Structures are given as C-alpha cells and as structure tokens.
Amino acid sequence: MPNNEEFVVTPYEVRGRVDYDRLRELFGTQPLTEELLARLKRLAGGELHPLLTRGIYYSHRDLASLLDGFEAGRRFFLYSGRGPSGPLHTSHLSQFELCLWFQKRLGLPMYIQITDDEKFWARSGLSREETLRWGLENLYDILAVGFDPKLTHVFFDSKSIASLYPLAIRVARKIPYSTVKAVFGFEPATNIGLVFYTALQTVPCFWPSWAEGTSIPCLIPCGIDQDPHFRLTRDIAEGLGYPKPALLHSRMIPGLLGEAAMSTTGSSADNALFLNDPPKVVERKVRNAFTGGRATVEEQRRLGAVPEICSVWALWRSRFAETEEKFAEITEGCRSGALLCGECKGQLLERIHAFYKEHDAARTRVKEWAETTIVTAAPKEL
Ligand code: TRP
C-alpha cells in the first residue's frame, strides 16, 4: 500500500478511514455489479443473501467466468478461513454465512481453514495453547452457522499439516521472498513462519483438484484484507496446473467505537461484540456504541441522524435486520429523525439476545461432529 494513502489494509493491519472504492482500484479487483448480482440470483433460484444486496460484499475477481463455468455444468467449491486469535465476534460469521447460502442454494462443498499456526506467528502475545484452544472454539462457532457435515471439510493447520504439506512444498517453491516481502510489508525482524505461511493459505485453493485429480474451480468469500494472499495464489495457479481461485470481497464491518474494522487488535474489547459475551456485556457495549446521532433529541428530530457513520446501523445492515423491510424501516427512521438512538439500540439488543440464544444452541449441537470434519490425510502423492 503506498504511503500517501490515508488508510492501510493488509492481512495483518487495517488502519484509518478506509475508502473502499479507492481500495478496490489499488488492489485491481472488479466491482460487484447489479448485472452480476442479478445473474447470481437467477442461478441460485431465490432471493440473494442480504450481505450481497446491501453492498457489504462489493468486489470480486473472476466471478463472471466462474458463473459461466457453472452454467456450463462445471461445479466449484467454497473456501474461507479464520485465524484464531481470540473469540469470534459477530462480524466474523458473515463470510461463513455467505458460504452457507452458496452451499444451500447450489449444493457446494465447503473447505474451512483454521490457521492456528498463522496467529501464533503473527501475535507475539499469544501462546500455542491459546491459538489451539481458540481454533477449536472458533470452529464450533463457524460450524454452528449450519454447514452440511457431509459437504464440509476443515483444515486445522497444525492438525492437518500432513494433508497440506505435500502441496505446500510445491506452492512454496513458486513464491519468491521478494514478492512476500513487498505484498505483506514484512520487515527484517518478521519471523520466518509468517514468510512461509502464505503458502499454506494457498493450499486449500488447489487441494480438491489435487485430491480428485481433476480441475475444480474455487470461490473464496472473504474480507478484502485477505486479497493480497490470493493475488499470490492466482499468480502461481496456472504454473502448477490449477485454476485461479475466484474471490468475493467484503468491506470490513466497522467497530462499535467507530473504528475502521471490528477488530480488537490494539483497541479496546468494547470495540466488538464477542459471541461469548454474556448478555450484560452485550448490553453495555451496544449502549456505549458510537452512533450517527445528534447532540440533542431536539436536533435529531429536526435534522435526522446519519446511518452511514453509525456502528449500530452497521450491525443492522450486516446481519440483524433479517428482512429488507426491517432494514428500510430502521434506515428511514434514522435518517428522518423519527427513530432515536436509544430506541434503536433497544430494538437491536432484542435481536442480538435472540440471535445469541439460537447460536449457542447450534454450537452445542455441532461439538460432537466438529472434530470429524478435520482433514488429516493427504491424497496419494502425484
Ligand atoms: N488469514 C486469515 C485470518 O487471519 C485466515 C484464513 C485462512 C482465511 N484461509 C482463509 C480467510 C481463506 C479467508 C479465506 O483470519
């Protein structure tokens, strides 16, 4: 990222007020157009997921050709992942919810990567015990979204390394150190684990093709901060005889304190709603959240509030408004001044508490089979 931009987005850092259109230009990705969305809607045979219609997913690479292939009978698989640095927060589930939508609508296999190695290398404050424990805890949360156990596979890096390594060997030889250094901004003190790591994030893109001995395209729904990894993947794919993965990129969901992303790295735990926060903590965080409200009730009634800068509106937008009607009602109420922030937060809290209850129950149900989804064996060597 050039230094004269006012924001920074890499897989290891999101900082500043991100101009997402500018970021798309800098990364050289394609806009997710109405036309593509309409096509996806036709293929999926029903309504699009709100993450698509509300502009949270806004960019892509090669989605059109992936859909061309699908229409011609070429099935693809889904891939997404999580670096287990702590408990998940609500916005971490979004990419998996979009994957679930694809899995259900199109009957597609899903591969999930849990990178307990990456987070140990990236965060000096984390112990191995912690990244292992969070890896498993995060996996329960991810599977609780509702994936079909028969179609869903997990690479838990430290437990799946024997299945990943034969392909990682091939991938790593194609990636020059100078590229990794430039793409991720690594410095002389960066540990060599992180230098190698990107090879492991690439492996799942090719793994099903390798395992089945035939070329199977891949679609990766992810935050746009992960794009640098997959630019590398795409550069080397054809040289290894695999299709380039297609990507669907989301904006980062803003933090509750008005920060660029709902991240907790270097900021207060109050910036995010963790899935393991007890109801009282959720209540406090939402009540203290940064809004687009005015200084006084009188002013808000007169001028209306500003949803675009509001972290509470961002939560409605990303998941808690389940229907388009509800989302429009909240947005218009906010803009017109009819809905005050306290009342809006109260309504949102009801939705959040209900969601946490459902999620906890689903999480308990998946625990039994979660570990059976972890891939441990490699396909036979080529
Ligand atoms: N690097 C990601 C993170 O820090 C984890 C990850 C691995 C991932 N594979 C992925 C994310 C594929 C999106 C898509 O969270």
Residues whose N, C-alpha, C, O or C-beta is under 5 A from the ligand:
A	BS01	LIG	Y79 S80 G81 R82 G83 Q113 T115 Q201 P221 C222 Q226
